[in-house]
Amino acid sequence: MLRSSAQVSRAFCAACGTALAYQNLNTAQEIDVTIASLDQPQTVAPADHTQTGHRLPWFSIHDSLRQYPHNRSAGVKS
């Protein structure tokens, strides 16, 4: 992981530069992994939805998983 700012570290593919992971030091117990970077993303089912406060207005979530407007420590979105 490379420090990209005072609070954020990111991981990139050494061969092509694709973004692989993100970690904010304020929530160091959480590491976000880019699902499209996995060889078989269909095998990793989501447990919740994070960063829903920043989703595009035309994107709708149609499941019953918990939604967090920012990160999990910010609380559950109602």
PyMOL CGO cylinders between C-alpha atoms (Angstrom):
from pymol import cmd
from pymol.cgo import CYLINDER

trace = [
    CYLINDER, 0.00, 0.00, 0.00, 1.27, 3.45, -0.90, 0.3, 1, 1, 1, 1, 1, 1,
    CYLINDER, 1.27, 3.45, -0.90, 0.37, 6.55, 1.07, 0.3, 1, 1, 1, 1, 1, 1,
    CYLINDER, 0.37, 6.55, 1.07, -1.59, 8.80, -1.31, 0.3, 1, 1, 1, 1, 1, 1,
    CYLINDER, -1.59, 8.80, -1.31, -2.39, 11.45, 1.31, 0.3, 1, 1, 1, 1, 1, 1,
    CYLINDER, -2.39, 11.45, 1.31, -2.01, 11.97, 5.04, 0.3, 1, 1, 1, 1, 1, 1,
    CYLINDER, -2.01, 11.97, 5.04, -4.94, 9.66, 5.85, 0.3, 1, 1, 1, 1, 1, 1,
    CYLINDER, -4.94, 9.66, 5.85, -5.20, 7.36, 2.81, 0.3, 1, 1, 1, 1, 1, 1,
    CYLINDER, -5.20, 7.36, 2.81, -3.19, 4.44, 1.45, 0.3, 1, 1, 1, 1, 1, 1,
    CYLINDER, -3.19, 4.44, 1.45, -3.84, 2.79, -1.91, 0.3, 1, 1, 1, 1, 1, 1,
    CYLINDER, -3.84, 2.79, -1.91, -2.62, -0.37, -3.62, 0.3, 1, 1, 1, 1, 1, 1,
    CYLINDER, -2.62, -0.37, -3.62, -2.01, -0.62, -7.36, 0.3, 1, 1, 1, 1, 1, 1,
    CYLINDER, -2.01, -0.62, -7.36, -1.02, -3.42, -9.72, 0.3, 1, 1, 1, 1, 1, 1,
    CYLINDER, -1.02, -3.42, -9.72, 2.75, -3.25, -10.29, 0.3, 1, 1, 1, 1, 1, 1,
    CYLINDER, 2.75, -3.25, -10.29, 2.35, -4.38, -13.91, 0.3, 1, 1, 1, 1, 1, 1,
    CYLINDER, 2.35, -4.38, -13.91, -0.47, -2.15, -15.19, 0.3, 1, 1, 1, 1, 1, 1,
    CYLINDER, -0.47, -2.15, -15.19, -1.24, 0.40, -12.47, 0.3, 1, 1, 1, 1, 1, 1,
    CYLINDER, -1.24, 0.40, -12.47, -4.85, -0.69, -11.91, 0.3, 1, 1, 1, 1, 1, 1,
    CYLINDER, -4.85, -0.69, -11.91, -6.22, 0.41, -8.55, 0.3, 1, 1, 1, 1, 1, 1,
    CYLINDER, -6.22, 0.41, -8.55, -6.61, -2.62, -6.27, 0.3, 1, 1, 1, 1, 1, 1,
    CYLINDER, -6.61, -2.62, -6.27, -7.35, -1.40, -2.73, 0.3, 1, 1, 1, 1, 1, 1,
    CYLINDER, -7.35, -1.40, -2.73, -8.03, 1.66, -0.59, 0.3, 1, 1, 1, 1, 1, 1,
    CYLINDER, -8.03, 1.66, -0.59, -7.55, 2.18, 3.15, 0.3, 1, 1, 1, 1, 1, 1,
    CYLINDER, -7.55, 2.18, 3.15, -8.34, 5.26, 5.24, 0.3, 1, 1, 1, 1, 1, 1,
    CYLINDER, -8.34, 5.26, 5.24, -6.31, 5.48, 8.44, 0.3, 1, 1, 1, 1, 1, 1,
    CYLINDER, -6.31, 5.48, 8.44, -9.37, 6.80, 10.30, 0.3, 1, 1, 1, 1, 1, 1,
    CYLINDER, -9.37, 6.80, 10.30, -10.99, 3.40, 9.68, 0.3, 1, 1, 1, 1, 1, 1,
    CYLINDER, -10.99, 3.40, 9.68, -7.85, 1.26, 9.43, 0.3, 1, 1, 1, 1, 1, 1,
    CYLINDER, -7.85, 1.26, 9.43, -9.77, -1.94, 10.22, 0.3, 1, 1, 1, 1, 1, 1,
    CYLINDER, -9.77, -1.94, 10.22, -11.50, -1.60, 6.81, 0.3, 1, 1, 1, 1, 1, 1,
    CYLINDER, -11.50, -1.60, 6.81, -9.82, -2.15, 3.45, 0.3, 1, 1, 1, 1, 1, 1,
    CYLINDER, -9.82, -2.15, 3.45, -11.82, -1.60, 0.28, 0.3, 1, 1, 1, 1, 1, 1,
    CYLINDER, -11.82, -1.60, 0.28, -10.93, -3.96, -2.57, 0.3, 1, 1, 1, 1, 1, 1,
    CYLINDER, -10.93, -3.96, -2.57, -11.95, -3.14, -6.13, 0.3, 1, 1, 1, 1, 1, 1,
    CYLINDER, -11.95, -3.14, -6.13, -14.25, -5.98, -7.16, 0.3, 1, 1, 1, 1, 1, 1,
    CYLINDER, -14.25, -5.98, -7.16, -13.37, -5.63, -10.85, 0.3, 1, 1, 1, 1, 1, 1,
    CYLINDER, -13.37, -5.63, -10.85, -9.73, -6.40, -10.04, 0.3, 1, 1, 1, 1, 1, 1,
    CYLINDER, -9.73, -6.40, -10.04, -10.58, -9.94, -8.91, 0.3, 1, 1, 1, 1, 1, 1,
    CYLINDER, -10.58, -9.94, -8.91, -10.25, -12.90, -11.29, 0.3, 1, 1, 1, 1, 1, 1,
    CYLINDER, -10.25, -12.90, -11.29, -13.65, -14.29, -10.24, 0.3, 1, 1, 1, 1, 1, 1,
    CYLINDER, -13.65, -14.29, -10.24, -15.66, -11.40, -8.75, 0.3, 1, 1, 1, 1, 1, 1,
    CYLINDER, -15.66, -11.40, -8.75, -18.89, -13.40, -8.90, 0.3, 1, 1, 1, 1, 1, 1,
    CYLINDER, -18.89, -13.40, -8.90, -17.61, -15.59, -6.04, 0.3, 1, 1, 1, 1, 1, 1,
    CYLINDER, -17.61, -15.59, -6.04, -17.51, -12.65, -3.59, 0.3, 1, 1, 1, 1, 1, 1,
    CYLINDER, -17.51, -12.65, -3.59, -21.02, -11.76, -2.46, 0.3, 1, 1, 1, 1, 1, 1,
    CYLINDER, -21.02, -11.76, -2.46, -21.46, -8.34, -0.85, 0.3, 1, 1, 1, 1, 1, 1,
    CYLINDER, -21.46, -8.34, -0.85, -22.15, -8.13, 2.89, 0.3, 1, 1, 1, 1, 1, 1,
    CYLINDER, -22.15, -8.13, 2.89, -23.35, -4.51, 2.76, 0.3, 1, 1, 1, 1, 1, 1,
    CYLINDER, -23.35, -4.51, 2.76, -23.15, -1.31, 0.72, 0.3, 1, 1, 1, 1, 1, 1,
    CYLINDER, -23.15, -1.31, 0.72, -20.69, 1.40, 1.75, 0.3, 1, 1, 1, 1, 1, 1,
    CYLINDER, -20.69, 1.40, 1.75, -20.29, 4.93, 0.40, 0.3, 1, 1, 1, 1, 1, 1,
    CYLINDER, -20.29, 4.93, 0.40, -23.97, 5.03, -0.64, 0.3, 1, 1, 1, 1, 1, 1,
    CYLINDER, -23.97, 5.03, -0.64, -23.99, 8.76, 0.11, 0.3, 1, 1, 1, 1, 1, 1,
    CYLINDER, -23.99, 8.76, 0.11, -21.82, 9.22, -2.98, 0.3, 1, 1, 1, 1, 1, 1,
    CYLINDER, -21.82, 9.22, -2.98, -23.64, 6.95, -5.44, 0.3, 1, 1, 1, 1, 1, 1,
    CYLINDER, -23.64, 6.95, -5.44, -24.89, 8.28, -8.74, 0.3, 1, 1, 1, 1, 1, 1,
    CYLINDER, -24.89, 8.28, -8.74, -28.52, 9.45, -8.57, 0.3, 1, 1, 1, 1, 1, 1,
    CYLINDER, -28.52, 9.45, -8.57, -29.67, 6.95, -11.22, 0.3, 1, 1, 1, 1, 1, 1,
    CYLINDER, -29.67, 6.95, -11.22, -28.22, 3.93, -9.36, 0.3, 1, 1, 1, 1, 1, 1,
    CYLINDER, -28.22, 3.93, -9.36, -30.78, 2.12, -7.21, 0.3, 1, 1, 1, 1, 1, 1,
    CYLINDER, -30.78, 2.12, -7.21, -30.08, -0.60, -4.67, 0.3, 1, 1, 1, 1, 1, 1,
    CYLINDER, -30.08, -0.60, -4.67, -32.72, -3.35, -4.70, 0.3, 1, 1, 1, 1, 1, 1,
    CYLINDER, -32.72, -3.35, -4.70, -31.66, -5.69, -1.92, 0.3, 1, 1, 1, 1, 1, 1,
    CYLINDER, -31.66, -5.69, -1.92, -32.00, -5.76, 1.86, 0.3, 1, 1, 1, 1, 1, 1,
    CYLINDER, -32.00, -5.76, 1.86, -28.30, -5.39, 2.70, 0.3, 1, 1, 1, 1, 1, 1,
    CYLINDER, -28.30, -5.39, 2.70, -27.33, -2.64, 5.14, 0.3, 1, 1, 1, 1, 1, 1,
    CYLINDER, -27.33, -2.64, 5.14, -26.35, 0.64, 3.56, 0.3, 1, 1, 1, 1, 1, 1,
    CYLINDER, -26.35, 0.64, 3.56, -23.76, 3.02, 4.97, 0.3, 1, 1, 1, 1, 1, 1,
    CYLINDER, -23.76, 3.02, 4.97, -23.60, 6.59, 3.63, 0.3, 1, 1, 1, 1, 1, 1,
    CYLINDER, -23.60, 6.59, 3.63, -19.85, 6.68, 4.17, 0.3, 1, 1, 1, 1, 1, 1,
    CYLINDER, -19.85, 6.68, 4.17, -18.04, 3.88, 6.01, 0.3, 1, 1, 1, 1, 1, 1,
    CYLINDER, -18.04, 3.88, 6.01, -19.31, 1.28, 8.46, 0.3, 1, 1, 1, 1, 1, 1,
    CYLINDER, -19.31, 1.28, 8.46, -18.27, 3.32, 11.49, 0.3, 1, 1, 1, 1, 1, 1,
    CYLINDER, -18.27, 3.32, 11.49, -20.47, 6.21, 10.28, 0.3, 1, 1, 1, 1, 1, 1,
    CYLINDER, -20.47, 6.21, 10.28, -23.62, 4.19, 11.07, 0.3, 1, 1, 1, 1, 1, 1,
    CYLINDER, -23.62, 4.19, 11.07, -26.41, 2.54, 9.13, 0.3, 1, 1, 1, 1, 1, 1,
    CYLINDER, -26.41, 2.54, 9.13, -28.32, 4.58, 6.60, 0.3, 1, 1, 1, 1, 1, 1,
    CYLINDER, -28.32, 4.58, 6.60, -32.04, 4.59, 7.22, 0.3, 1, 1, 1, 1, 1, 1,
]
cmd.load_cgo(trace, "trace")
